[in-house]
Amino acid sequence: SHLLDLFPFESRKRNRVWVYAPTDGYRMWKARVPPIENRGLIICDPPFEDMNEWANVLRAFKNSVSRFQTGVVVVWYPIKSGSESGEFLRQIRDIGVNKVLACELILRNPENDPARLNGSGLLILNPPYKLKEELDDYLPWLASALGDGKKEGSLGRCFWVTPDVHRKWVVEKVQPMRRQ
């Protein structure tokens, strides 16, 4: 929303799909889903300043999944100790939706200083085709370039929190049929 803060009128004038409202982002997320076109991208960058933020993000994610199954949802999350983000990803998996990808860039070993921001993650519902393959190549390089200089502390990875059902379907369909 920073760009919209700088140029709110021009952003609305050029593209009527953009919505800028200085209000609670979680309320806007709920109010604007699903969009009229039934296609869209939701980007959530929560502040994580309050202990309830993980629960707020999870609640908003569940709500958007139930009302907007075809949308792409991207949620940023901090990686400090690893236990909070790990629990968050387990709760996302337990929702029962398909095609949820997690991409993490860890710059320092979280065990050394769990109170510090040691990395960042992106949770992506319905990611674009081949995004995982592209990030599998790019994230390890980025982690080594930006890490604290100790190879054992930096990590770039991308993994499925829930299965990519489309990939499974394609693999099953491509396999040759057996003759009896």
Disulfide bonds with the S-S distance in Angstrom:
none
